Amino acid sequence: MSDTFLDKLTEVEFRFQELEAALGRAESLSNPKEYAKLAKERSSLEELVTCFRAWRKTKDEIANNKPLLEDSDPAVREMAREEQDTLEANYTRLESELQRLLVPKDPLDDKNVLLEIRAGTGGDEASLFVADLYRMYTRYAETHGWRLETMSASPTGLGGFKEVISLIEGKGAYSRLKFEGGVHRVQRVPATEASGRIHTSAVTVAVLPEADEVDVHIDEKDLRIDVFRSSGPGGQSVNTTDSAVRITHLPTNLVVSCQDEKSQHKNKAKGLKILRARLLERARDEQQAAISASRRSMVGSGDRSERIRTYNFPQSRLTDHRINLTVYTLDRALDGEIDAIVDALNSFHQAEALKSQSEVLSGSGE
């Protein structure tokens, strides 16, 4: 382990000790908000510090065991060799765990999710696949005990959607879904295709962390709010009051419309939730662009060629092109069984983060 790595761990342990001492002081105990803040930070460091202490103890035990490997008694030497093998295996495991734990956690992992699914190229077939993906993510949310609320939907007359925006609330929602964003390509024979020809269509998915008011402040003077009468597919009247709301954020020209609720107040509240999430994502994208100008947008243009995943119905095949993973259980995946794919994506990004972390912390000597 490099000196830089060791210095970082020592620094974290020192901060952990500071927090433990602060939590025991009277001023912290008498201030619930301050106490909760300190306790949360301590909890976030506890696993890393516990692992570091176990690693350090194991390192000392290896050093203390080495003289016994040269003992004059063969039985003692044999026992020492067995002990050394166990200690060294444990040392390697703990060092790998330390590297993993040192990778900065995404501060947005515990956020709820705004999930936006939109039809891209492919006309009616793309709209129908929006409905399929909406069902897939709804089932996935149910299996994890998350709550899904439809914020906005634009249905078509064929059972599909031009777009669906949902709020998914639950522990770990963003951490599990954040790599779902991108172009999802579908290959299948449409029900209306008499010749049996396979069509290729595309749907875009955007996964946005829900933004709290403290994350994104919106000034009322920066908003233009228009109300209009809600309407269903084909112009069918949904209600006869001006309850639908269109919110324009003037500084960025972002526009959000909501008409699902009969109450204008509820539609406005939902619209502001969506707007905050989009503004937070915009701020994050701008920050990332400053770090790396080559970062591409999450959903691109919605063109078929920009796909992250392909759903091939004739072969019952699902392929994630980012990690070259293919499964032949498409029906189960569309029924919400995508944990294996989500796990593989998380593992891949974890490995990439570890690689970057090692490069940053690399140094000479142990």
C-alpha positions in Angstrom: 0.0 0.0 0.0 1.4 3.4 -1.0 2.1 6.1 1.5 -0.5 8.3 -0.1 -3.1 5.6 0.4 -2.0 5.2 4.1 -2.1 8.9 4.7 -5.6 9.1 3.4 -6.8 6.3 5.7 -5.1 7.8 8.7 -6.8 11.1 8.0 -10.2 9.4 7.8 -9.6 7.6 11.1 -8.6 10.9 12.8 -11.8 12.5 11.5 -13.8 9.6 12.8 -12.2 10.0 16.3 -13.0 13.7 16.2 -16.6 13.0 15.4 -16.9 10.4 18.2 -15.5 13.0 20.7 -17.9 15.7 19.4 -20.9 13.5 19.7 -20.1 13.1 23.4 -19.9 16.8 24.1 -22.8 18.6 25.8 -23.3 21.2 23.1 -23.9 18.5 20.5 -26.3 16.6 22.7 -28.3 19.7 23.3 -28.6 20.5 19.6 -30.6 17.8 17.8 -29.8 19.0 14.3 -26.1 19.3 14.9 -26.1 15.9 16.6 -27.9 14.3 13.7 -25.4 15.9 11.2 -22.4 14.6 13.2 -23.9 11.2 13.7 -24.6 10.8 10.0 -21.0 11.7 9.1 -19.7 9.3 11.7 -21.9 6.5 10.3 -20.6 7.2 6.8 -17.0 6.6 7.9 -17.5 3.7 10.3 -17.3 0.8 7.8 -14.0 2.2 6.3 -12.4 2.9 9.7 -13.4 -0.6 11.0 -11.9 -2.2 7.9 -8.7 -0.1 8.2 -8.2 -1.1 11.9 -8.7 -4.8 11.0 -6.2 -4.4 8.1 -3.7 -2.7 10.4 -4.1 -5.4 13.1 -3.6 -8.2 10.5 -0.5 -6.4 9.2 0.9 -6.4 12.8 0.0 -10.1 13.3 1.9 -11.0 10.1 5.0 -9.2 11.3 4.7 -10.9 14.8 4.3 -14.3 13.2 7.3 -14.1 10.9 9.9 -15.1 13.6 8.0 -18.3 14.3 8.6 -19.3 10.7 12.3 -19.7 11.6 11.7 -21.6 14.9 13.8 -24.6 15.6 10.8 -26.7 16.3 9.3 -28.2 13.1 5.8 -28.3 14.6 5.9 -24.6 15.5 7.2 -23.8 12.0 4.3 -25.7 10.4 1.7 -24.0 12.5 3.3 -20.7 11.8 3.2 -21.3 8.0 -0.5 -22.2 8.2 -1.2 -19.1 10.3 0.8 -17.0 7.8 -1.2 -18.2 4.8 -4.5 -17.4 6.6 -3.2 -13.9 7.7 -1.9 -13.0 4.2 -5.1 -14.1 2.5 -7.1 -11.9 5.0 -4.6 -9.0 4.5 -5.2 -9.1 0.7 -9.0 -9.3 1.1 -9.0 -6.3 3.6 -6.7 -4.3 1.3 -9.1 -4.8 -1.6 -12.0 -3.8 0.6 -10.2 -0.7 1.7 -9.7 0.4 -1.9 -13.4 -0.1 -2.6 -14.5 1.8 0.5 -12.2 4.7 -0.3 -13.9 5.3 -3.6 -16.1 8.4 -2.9 -19.8 7.5 -2.7 -22.1 9.2 -5.0 -23.9 11.7 -2.8 -27.0 11.3 -4.9 -27.3 7.5 -4.3 -30.0 7.9 -1.6 -32.1 10.2 -3.7 -35.5 9.4 -5.1 -35.7 9.2 -8.9 -37.5 11.1 -11.7 -37.7 8.5 -14.5 -38.5 10.0 -17.9 -39.3 7.6 -20.8 -39.8 9.1 -24.3 -40.5 7.7 -27.7 -37.6 8.2 -30.1 -37.4 7.1 -33.7 -39.9 4.4 -34.8 -43.3 6.1 -34.6 -46.1 4.0 -33.1 -43.8 1.1 -32.4 -41.5 3.3 -30.3 -44.6 4.6 -28.3 -45.7 1.1 -27.6 -42.2 0.2 -26.3 -42.4 3.3 -24.0 -45.3 1.5 -22.4 -43.3 -1.8 -22.2 -40.4 -0.1 -20.4 -42.8 1.8 -18.1 -44.3 -1.5 -17.1 -40.8 -3.0 -16.6 -39.6 -0.2 -14.3 -43.0 -0.3 -12.5 -42.5 -4.0 -11.8 -38.9 -3.5 -10.8 -40.0 -0.8 -8.3 -42.6 -3.1 -6.8 -40.0 -5.9 -6.2 -37.8 -3.4 -4.3 -40.7 -2.0 -2.3 -40.4 1.4 -3.9 -43.4 3.7 -4.5 -44.0 4.8 -8.1 -46.1 7.8 -8.9 -46.9 8.9 -12.4 -46.1 12.6 -12.7 -47.0 13.2 -16.3 -48.0 11.0 -19.3 -48.9 11.6 -22.9 -50.7 8.5 -24.1 -51.3 7.6 -27.7 -54.5 6.0 -29.1 -52.8 2.5 -29.4 -52.0 1.8 -25.8 -48.5 3.4 -26.0 -47.1 6.7 -24.7 -45.2 9.6 -26.4 -43.7 10.1 -22.9 -44.1 9.0 -19.3 -42.5 10.8 -16.3 -42.6 9.0 -12.9 -41.4 9.6 -9.4 -39.9 6.6 -7.8 -39.4 6.9 -4.0 -37.5 4.4 -2.0 -34.2 3.4 -0.4 -31.4 3.0 -3.0 -33.7 4.0 -6.0 -31.1 6.3 -7.7 -28.2 4.0 -6.9 -29.9 1.1 -8.6 -31.4 3.0 -11.6 -28.8 5.6 -12.4 -27.2 3.6 -15.2 -30.5 3.0 -17.0 -30.3 6.3 -18.7 -29.7 6.3 -22.5 -31.2 5.0 -25.7 -33.0 1.7 -25.5 -33.4 0.0 -28.9 -36.2 -2.5 -29.7 -36.2 -5.0 -32.5 -39.5 -6.8 -33.1 -42.3 -7.5 -35.6 -45.1 -5.0 -35.0 -48.6 -6.4 -34.7 -49.6 -4.3 -37.8 -46.7 -5.8 -40.0 -48.3 -8.2 -42.4 -45.0 -9.4 -44.0 -43.4 -10.3 -40.7 -40.6 -7.8 -41.2 -38.6 -6.9 -38.1 -38.7 -3.2 -37.2 -36.1 -1.3 -35.2 -37.3 1.5 -33.0 -35.7 3.6 -30.1 -36.8 4.9 -26.8 -34.9 7.3 -24.6 -34.7 6.9 -20.8 -33.5 9.7 -18.5 -32.9 9.0 -14.8 -32.8 12.2 -12.7 -32.2 12.4 -9.0 -35.1 14.1 -7.3 -34.0 17.6 -6.2 -35.0 19.0 -2.8 -35.7 22.7 -2.4 -32.3 22.9 -0.7 -30.6 21.4 -3.7 -32.2 23.7 -6.2 -33.7 27.1 -5.3 -36.3 28.4 -7.8 -37.2 32.0 -7.6 -40.9 32.6 -8.4 -40.0 35.7 -10.5 -38.0 33.3 -12.8 -41.1 31.3 -13.6 -43.9 31.9 -16.2 -46.9 29.8 -15.3 -49.6 29.2 -17.9 -52.8 27.3 -17.3 -54.9 25.6 -19.9 -57.6 23.0 -20.3 -56.5 19.3 -20.0 -57.1 17.1 -23.0 -56.7 13.4 -23.7 -55.7 11.4 -26.8 -57.2 12.8 -30.0 -58.4 16.0 -28.3 -60.9 14.2 -26.0 -61.7 16.5 -23.1 -60.5 15.3 -19.7 -62.1 18.0 -17.7 -63.7 21.4 -18.4 -61.5 23.6 -16.1 -58.2 25.2 -16.7 -56.3 22.8 -14.4 -53.4 21.9 -16.7 -50.2 23.8 -15.9 -47.2 24.7 -18.1 -44.2 26.1 -16.2 -41.4 27.9 -18.1 -38.1 28.6 -16.2 -37.1 31.8 -17.9 -33.3 31.8 -17.2 -32.9 28.4 -18.8 -36.0 28.2 -21.0 -36.8 24.8 -19.6 -40.5 23.9 -20.0 -42.5 21.4 -18.0 -46.2 20.6 -18.5 -48.5 18.6 -16.1 -52.2 17.8 -16.7 -52.7 14.4 -14.9 -54.4 15.9 -11.9 -57.8 17.7 -11.8 -56.3 20.2 -9.4 -54.3 23.1 -10.8 -52.4 23.2 -7.5 -51.4 19.6 -7.7 -50.3 19.9 -11.3 -48.1 22.9 -10.4 -46.5 21.0 -7.5 -45.7 18.0 -9.7 -44.4 20.3 -12.4 -42.0 22.0 -9.9 -40.7 18.6 -8.8 -39.9 17.7 -12.4 -38.4 21.2 -13.0 -36.1 20.9 -9.9 -34.8 17.5 -11.0 -34.0 18.8 -14.5 -32.3 21.9 -13.1 -30.2 19.7 -10.8 -29.3 17.4 -13.7 -28.4 20.5 -15.8 -26.1 21.8 -13.1 -24.4 18.4 -12.7 -23.9 18.2 -16.5 -22.3 21.6 -16.6 -20.0 20.7 -13.7 -19.0 17.5 -15.5 -18.5 19.3 -18.8 -16.0 21.6 -17.1 -14.1 18.5 -15.9 -14.4 16.6 -19.2 -15.6 18.3 -22.4 -16.0 14.8 -24.0 -18.9 13.7 -21.7 -21.9 12.9 -23.8 -25.5 13.6 -23.0 -27.5 10.9 -21.3 -30.0 10.2 -24.0 -28.3 11.7 -27.1 -30.7 12.5 -29.9 -32.9 9.4 -29.6 -31.4 7.9 -32.7 -31.2 4.1 -33.0 -27.4 4.2 -33.4 -26.8 5.7 -30.0 -28.2 2.7 -28.1 -27.0 1.5 -24.7 -29.2 -1.6 -24.8 -31.0 -3.7 -27.4 -34.2 -5.7 -26.8 -34.5 -8.3 -29.6 -37.9 -10.0 -29.4 -37.4 -12.7 -32.1 -34.3 -14.0 -30.2 -35.7 -13.2 -26.7 -32.3 -11.4 -26.3 -31.4 -8.4 -24.2 -27.9 -6.9 -24.8 -26.3 -4.1 -22.8 -23.7 -2.8 -25.2 -21.7 -0.8 -22.5 -20.6 -4.0 -20.8 -21.1 -6.5 -23.6 -23.7 -8.4 -21.5 -26.3 -10.6 -23.2 -29.1 -12.6 -21.6 -31.8 -14.6 -23.3 -34.6 -14.0 -20.8 -36.2 -11.0 -22.4 -39.7 -11.8 -21.2 -38.5 -12.0 -17.6 -36.5 -8.7 -17.9 -39.6 -6.9 -19.2 -41.4 -8.3 -16.2 -39.0 -6.3 -14.0 -36.3 -9.0 -13.4 -33.3 -6.8 -14.3 -31.3 -7.1 -11.1 -28.6 -9.2 -12.8 -28.1 -6.4 -15.4 -28.2 -3.7 -12.8 -25.7 -5.6 -10.7 -23.3 -6.1 -13.6 -23.5 -2.4 -14.5 -22.8 -1.3 -10.9 -19.9 -3.8 -10.7 -18.4 -2.4 -14.0 -18.6 1.2 -12.8 -17.3 0.2 -9.4 -14.3 -1.4 -11.1 -13.7 1.7 -13.2 -13.9 3.9 -10.1 -11.4 1.7 -8.3 -9.0 1.9 -11.2 -9.2 5.7 -11.2 -8.8 5.7 -7.4 -5.7 3.5 -7.6 -4.2 5.8 -10.2 -4.8 8.9 -8.0 -3.5 7.2 -4.9 -0.6 5.3 -6.5 2.8 6.0 -5.1 6.1 4.3 -4.4 6.7 1.8 -1.6 4.4 0.2 0.9 
